């Protein structure tokens, strides 16, 4: 995809601070980090989002995320780590090439998810479960 910034980084047309790469995956520092050390795990094969990613890439995508998370933990000693994959504009996706954010988190970093938790009634609980299960069959 010609206009994809991640594809350009993968082709080394645009500079990025590469943490590691193999035949399928590249990991870079996010240029606009939530916290220093915020990394991205990017499949080299273009797909718009996680839902359209080739299933053969998923194991290495998550193994790579774990590898980077462990490196962040031992090198930066964060209090926690978030793994995030935004899928679609309304989920916060701004670059339409599959990627996982690996974000070191600190007790007082000021970032928080704003939760508006829902509650199911008994019939809704069953209704939504059945609806999802039908698509998994």
C-alpha positions in Angstrom: 0.0 0.0 0.0 1.7 3.2 -1.2 0.4 5.7 1.3 0.9 3.5 4.4 3.5 5.0 6.7 4.2 1.6 8.3 4.8 0.0 4.9 7.2 2.8 4.2 9.0 2.2 7.5 9.1 -1.6 6.7 10.7 -0.7 3.3 13.2 1.6 5.1 11.9 4.6 3.1 11.1 6.4 6.4 13.4 6.4 9.4 12.2 4.7 12.5 14.0 3.5 15.7 13.8 -0.3 15.1 13.8 -2.4 18.2 13.9 -5.7 16.4 12.7 -7.4 13.2 12.4 -10.8 11.7 10.9 -12.1 8.4 7.3 -11.3 9.5 7.4 -8.6 12.1 9.1 -5.3 12.8 9.0 -3.5 16.2 9.7 0.2 16.5 9.4 2.9 19.1 6.2 4.9 18.7 7.2 8.4 17.5 4.5 9.9 19.8 4.7 7.8 22.9 2.2 7.7 25.7 5.3 7.0 27.9 8.9 6.7 26.9 9.6 3.2 25.6 6.1 2.9 24.0 6.6 0.4 21.2 4.7 -0.9 18.2 4.6 -4.4 16.9 3.8 -4.4 13.2 3.4 -7.3 10.7 5.4 -6.7 7.6 2.5 -8.0 5.5 0.0 -5.1 5.1 -3.5 -5.6 6.5 -5.7 -2.7 7.6 -6.4 -4.0 11.1 -6.2 -7.0 13.4 -9.5 -8.5 12.1 -8.0 -8.6 8.5 -4.6 -9.9 9.5 -3.6 -13.3 8.1 -4.1 -15.9 10.7 -0.6 -17.4 10.1 0.9 -14.1 11.5 -1.0 -14.0 14.7 1.2 -16.3 16.8 4.4 -14.3 15.9 2.6 -11.0 16.4 1.8 -11.9 20.0 5.1 -13.6 20.7 6.8 -10.5 19.5 4.6 -8.3 21.7 5.5 -10.5 24.7 9.2 -10.3 23.8 9.1 -6.5 23.7 7.0 -6.3 26.8 9.6 -8.4 28.7 12.4 -6.1 27.4 10.4 -3.1 28.5 9.8 -4.6 31.9 13.5 -5.4 32.5 15.0 -2.3 31.0 12.5 0.4 32.2 11.0 -1.2 35.3 7.4 0.0 34.7 4.6 -0.6 37.2 2.6 -2.3 34.4 2.3 -2.7 30.7 -0.7 -2.3 28.3 -1.1 -4.2 25.1 -3.5 -2.4 22.8 -4.8 -3.0 19.3 -7.2 -0.3 18.1 -9.5 -1.5 15.3 -11.4 1.2 13.5 -11.7 4.9 13.8 -14.1 4.7 16.7 -11.7 2.5 18.6 -8.9 5.0 18.2 -7.1 3.6 15.2 -5.3 6.3 13.2 -2.8 4.2 11.1 -4.6 1.6 9.1 -2.0 -1.1 9.1 -2.3 -3.8 11.8 -0.2 -3.0 14.9 -0.1 -3.7 18.6 0.9 -1.0 21.1 3.1 -2.1 23.9 3.0 0.7 26.5 5.0 0.8 29.7 2.8 2.2 32.5 3.7 4.0 35.7 1.7 4.5 38.8 1.4 8.3 38.3 1.6 8.6 34.5 -1.8 10.3 34.3 -3.2 8.0 31.6 -6.5 6.3 32.4 -9.2 4.6 30.4 -12.5 6.3 31.0 -14.8 3.5 31.8 -18.6 3.5 31.4 -19.3 -0.1 32.4 -22.6 -1.6 31.4 -24.7 -4.2 33.2 -26.5 -7.1 31.5 -30.0 -8.1 32.6 -30.5 -11.9 32.4 -32.2 -11.9 29.0 -29.6 -9.6 27.5 -26.7 -11.7 28.9 -28.1 -14.7 27.1 -29.1 -12.7 23.9 -25.6 -11.3 23.4 -23.9 -14.6 24.2 -26.1 -16.5 21.7 -25.6 -13.8 19.0 -21.8 -14.1 19.3 -21.8 -17.9 19.6 -23.7 -18.2 16.3 -20.8 -16.4 14.6 -18.3 -18.7 16.2 -19.9 -21.9 14.9 
